[in-house]
Every structure is written in C-alpha cells, then in structure tokens.
C-alpha cells in the first residue's frame, strides 16, 4: 500500500501534481473544480488543504489583476518531483489528460474576467478585465439597469473582449481597424 494512498496528504499531492502539469497559476475556485472532478475531498477540506500548503511553503498566493492565484513554489515543485510516483499511475494519467483538456479553458477564465456588483437601487456594476500574461490590457466598468442585462454582458465578455480591445485601441489611436 502506498504511503499516499488516502487522506489529506494524497489530496495535497494530487493538487500539487495537477498544478505542475497545468503549468499556470490557478485560483482557489479552479483548485476546487479539480477536487470535485476527482472527488478528492469536500469543499472545505480542499480549502483547508490549500491554506496548509501555503503555510508550508508549497504554494504561493500571487496577486493577479483578476484576483489571487496560487502557484507552485520551489518547495512545492520539489515535493512533486520527490513523491509523484506515490500517486497511482492511473490517477496521474487522468490528471495529465485533464490538465491538457482544461488548460485553454483555465487560461480563458483568467484572461477574460467579469465581476458583477449589485447596487442598492437594483442596478449592477460590471467590472470587465482583459488580461494577458499578468498585464491588464483593458479594464472597464459599466453600469447596467438590472441583473439580467449585467449577467448577459458578463457572459458575452469572453467572446467579445478582444474585439472590444481592438476597437478601442484603433478608435483612440486614430488608426483604422
């Protein structure tokens, strides 16, 4: 029986292994999504594991324009290198496949973010970000009269962010698109 066959230690190593294969910093929500996909642990246990890994120096909280993300530290990388063989090969293969399948989706979630803030009068403020390699290319705040229109705008943002950026850039610089 493997030393990491069950429990919190396996969950931590699984998260570290996935993050290593993914190769990008991810948010707590994205870590939770991985945990749910592999039925690692309940939500609060995963959140606690992330906090413990941060305290132990395996993960570093990194401020990003879209919010806080987590990245492997050199200690986290060393732990993966040292102990990855203790995860079952079938789990490692599944995590490799999952990392490849969701890398682009995670990149898009990070690159195009929309946050909605409900205002007392029923209006909604929508904060839209277009980020590339930790640089904010475009940040826009728009007020919408209701939650339905705010949600519609937030849902459309990932598909329209690049067009909005190009339009504003060409319009403001005086060049034709």
N, C-alpha and C positions, 0 to 999 in steps of 0.2 A: 504494500500500500504506500502510495506516495505521501510525503510529508505535507504537501499542499492539496491533498485530496478533497478537503472540505473546509468550510468556515470562512472567517473573515480574511485570513491570510491568502486563501485561494482567490477570494474576490478582489483583494488588493492587487495581487499579481496579475490577475486577468485584466484589470483596468490598465495597469502599467504596460502589459504586453500589447493590448489594443492600441493604446496611445502611441507606443513605439512604432507599431505597424502603420498607424494612420499618418504619423509624421507632422501633424499640426496641433497647435494648442486648441483645446475644446472647452466648452462651458460645462458647468455642473449639470445643466439640463441634458446636454448631449451625453455626458457620462451616465446619467440616469437612464437615458434611452438605450444605451449599450447594456446596462444592467438589466433592464426589462427584457431586451431581446434574448438574453441568455439566462433569464430567470436566476440571476446571481443572488439577489437579496432584496428585501423590501426597501422602499424609497429611503426611509430614514436611516437604515443601516448603511446604505450606499453613501448618503450624505456624510454620515459619521466617518466612514472609511476614507472619503476624500479629505476631510478635515484632519484625520490622523496622519494620512500620507503627507499632507502639507506640513504638519508639525514635525514629522520625522525627516523632513527634507527630501522626500521622494518626488514631490510635486511642488511646483512654484506657481503661486497665483500671479498672473500677469495682467495688468490693466490694458485693455484694448478699447478702441473707440466704441465698440458695440457692447462693452461691459467686461466683466472679469472672465478670463480664461485660465486654464491650467495647462502647464507644460511639464514634461519630464525634466528633472534636474539631472546632474551628472550622477548623483546617488541613485536616482530612480532608474537611469539607464544601466548603471552597474548591477542593480538588483535584477532587472530583466535579463541582462546578459548572463548573470550567475544562476538564476533559478528558472528560466523559461522552460527548460527540459522537464521540470517537475509538473508542468501543466500537461494534461493529456494531449497527445498529438491530434486527436480528433477536434478538441476544443481549439487548439492553435490553428488548425486548418480552417475551422469555421470562422475564427476571428480574422484570419488573413483575408478570407473571402469577403467577410462583412466590411472590413476596412477598405478593401478595393471598391466594393459596391457603393459605399456611402461617402467616400472621400469627397466626391464632387458635390454631393448634396450638403455636406457639412461646410464645405468651402463657400457655397452659395448662401447658406444660412448666416455665415459670418460676414460675407461680403455685402449683403443687402439686408439691412435690419429695419424694422418698423416697430415703434413702440406707441401705444395709444394711452393717453391720459384723459380720463373722464373729468370734465369740469362741472362745477356746481349747477350751472344753468342748463345742463344736458348736452352742451357742446363737447366735442372731443378734439384734443390737440394730438396730432400725429407727428412724431419725430421720425424722419426718414434718413438713413445713412447709406452711403455707398463707400465702401472701404476696400482698399487694395493694398496688401502687404503692410498692414498696420497704419497706413496713411488714409486719412479721411479725404476722399475726393469730392464728396458732396454731402452736405448736411442741410436738411430743410425741415422747417416746422410749419405745418399747415393746420388751420382750424377748420373743423367740419361741424355742420349743424347737429349731427346726430351720430350715434354709434354705428348704424348701418352703413352710412357713407364712409365713415372712418375705417371700418373693417374692410370695405371694398377697396379703398385706396391702399391700405396696408397689404392686402392680398395681391394687388396688382404691382406693387413696388418691385419685387424681384424680377419681374418680366420687363419692366419699363425703366428701371434705374439707369441703365446705360444710355438709352435714348434720351432721357431727361438730361443727363450729364452732357452728352454731345450737343444737344440743342442749346442748353445754357452756355456752354463753352463757346460755341460758334456765334451765338447771338451777342454775347457780351464782349467777345474779342473782335467782332465786326467781320468775321470771315463767314463765307457761305459753307453750309454742310456738304 
